[in-house]
Amino acid sequence: RFVGDAGSTVIMEHLRVDGPIEHAGAGTLVFRHGDHRGYRNTPDGTGDAFFEDVIGAPYLINHPQNFWGRAINSEFGKRPLFENHGGNVWLLGYKTEGEMTCLLQTAGKTEMLGALFYPLKNRHPTGPALINKGGEFSGAVVMNSRGYKLFLGPAKGQSDRAVTQRQVSRRGAPLIYSLEP
């Protein structure tokens, strides 16, 4: 648990953290070259967060915060791997494995560049890879399954706004899509 004041910075490198990392202060948190079992911020956890070259999930941005991620590897799980409920999130290089929701957003802004959603098989997963129920999203995504649903629009319970990779490109070119409800 990190509770640093504004202007302070904590840097963690080359560590394995077997529990969730909780950001509960206005200070900056940097986590590089490591493994973790989750990240979340609290109402007081408004400090900037930088994650680079890490393996871990889930990420829970529950309160306004700036979050930068580079070379994020999140694998498997029953809950979404990354949730944004009001933060400003920027991801460069985001890889997932397994058939689950890779990003759930209800508020805030997310820019995802260079994402690979990798369900491991060319099947038709039952749920979408990305759900945007609110806020702004833009991204460039590729995947190895043409049946994986990419985006479910903000209308609750409606899947008619879902888009599959097959509908976008038969050659697997990156999908660039912007949704602002």
N, C-alpha and C positions, 0 to 999 in steps of 0.2 A: 504494500500500500504506500503510495507516494503522496505527500501532502505539502510539497514545497510552495513557498510564496512566489508571487510574480517576480520575475527577474532571476530566479534560481533555475538551474538546469541539473538534471540527474541523467547520467549516461551509463547504460548497462550494455556490455559487450561480451560475446562468447559465453553466454550463460544458458542453462536450461532451467526454466522456472516451472515446477510441477503443479502450480495452482494458477488461478487467474491473477493478472496484474490489474490493480485498481488505482486509477488516477483520481485523487481526491484533493487536488490543490491547483493553484493558479500558475505554478511553475511548469517549465518545459520538461518533458520526459522523452528520452531517446533510447531506443532498444534496437541494437544491431547485432547481426550474426549470431542468432540464438533461436531457441525453441521456447514456446510457452503454451499454456493451456487456457488461454483466453485473456482478453483485455476488455475493460469497461471503464467508463468515467462516471463520476457522481455529480450531483448538482454543484458541488464545489470544484470538481475536476475540469476546469475550463482552460487549463494551460495547454499549450501546443503539444502535440504528440508526433514523433517521427519514428517509424518502424522501417528497418532496412534489412534485407536478406534474412528473413525470419520464417520459421515454420510455426503455425499455430492457428487456433480458432477456438471459440468464436470471438469476433470483435463487436462490441456493443457501444456505439456512440449514442448514448441516451440523452445527452444534454448538449447545448451549443459548445462547439470546440473546433479547432483546426486540427485536422489529422492528415499527415502525409505518409504514404506507404510506398515502398519501392522493393520489388522482388519479394512479394508476399506469397507464401505457399500455404494454402489452407486445404485440408483434406477431410472428407467424410464427416458425417454427423446427421442427426435427425433435425436439428434446428438450423436456421440460416447461418452461413459461415460469417457473414458480415451484415450488420444492421446499422442503419443510419436513421436516427430519429431527431435530427435537428442540427447536425454538424456540417462543416465544410470539409469534404473528404476528397483527396486526390490520390489516385492509385496508378502507379506506373509499373507494369509487370505484376499481374495477379494471376496465379495458377491454382486451379482447384482440381480435386479428384473425387469422384463419387457422384451419385445421383441425388442431389439435394438443391435447395435454393442457395445460390452463391451470394446474392445480395438482396436484401429487403430494405426498402427505403420508404419511410412515412413522412419525412420532412427533411429540410436541408438541401444541400447540393452535393452531388457526387460526379466526379470526372474520372473515368476508368479508361486508361490507355494501355493497350497491349495485354489484354486479358485472354487466358485460355481456360475455357470451361471444358473439363475432361471427364465425362461420365464413365470412361473406360470401355464402354461397349456401344455399338451402334444400335441402341434400343430406343424405345420411346418412353422416357421417364414420365411419371404421372404428374409431377409438378413442374412449374417453370423454373428456369435457372435464375431469372432476375425478376423481381417484383418491385414496381414503383407505384406506391399508393399516394404519393405526394412529394412535393419538392421538385428539384430539377435534376435530370440525369443526362449525361452524354458519355459516349464511350466507343471504343473499338474492341470488338470481341470476336474470337474464333473458337470453334469447338470441333470435336471429332464425331459428333452424332447429329445427323440431319434432322432427327425427330425431336430433339430437346427444345422445349418452348423457351424463347428468350425473354420476352417482355409481356407482362400483364399490366394493362393500363390501370388508372386510378379508380375505376368504377368497381365497387366492392362486389365480389362474387361473379364478375363477368369475365369470361375468357375470350370474348370475341376480339379483343385487342391484342391477343397473343400473336407473336410472330415466330416462325421457325426459320432455321438456317436455310432450309430448302426454298422457302418463299423469297428469301433475299438473294441467294446465289447458289448455283449448282456446282460451282468450283471451289467453294469454301473460302471465298475472299472475305476479308474482315468486314464486319457489320459496323457501320457508324450510324447511330440512331440517337435522336434527341427527343425527350418527352418532357413537356412542361404542362402539367394539368391546369 
